[in-house]
């Protein structure tokens, strides 16, 4: 999964700032997490019922397992990206202190 490595390569504070400064306007009408999850579960339930009225069907079990794996992977990616941000901020902060008093043009 090459795209995961691409995420880590782009995980720079500058990229986030550039997006915030120059990217699309944020969506101001975002429902809370619980509402969004409830809506997704309701939509999934309607579709799953079309294929099987049995709530413990193989289809539902497979979808649940898939969702758990994907959620865990993206949580790990998000956590690692956060750590990369922290490292970059720490590094930039240390460089700033290292060059303090020498003039900004030396950085």
FENMO-V621533 format. One line per field, one symbol per residue. ss: DSSP state (H for helix, E for strand, L for the rest). phi: phi as a letter, one per 20 degrees, with the letter a starting at -180 (. if undefined). burial: 1 if it has 9 or more other ideal C-beta (glycine too) atoms within 8 Angstrom, else 0. A space follows every 50 residues. Layout:
ss=???
phi=???
burial=???
//
This chain:
ss=LHHHHHHHHHLLHHHHHHHHHHLLLLLLLLLLHHHHHHHHHHHHHHHHHH HLLLLLLHHHHHHHHHHHHHHHHHHHHHHHHHHHHHHHHHHHHHHHHHLL LLLHHHL
phi=.ffffffffefcggfffgffedeffffeddffgffffgffffffgfffff eafefdfffffffffffffffffffffffffgffffffffgfffffffeg nenffef
burial=00000011001110110100000000000000000100100001000100 00000010111010000000000000100110011001100100110010 0000000
//
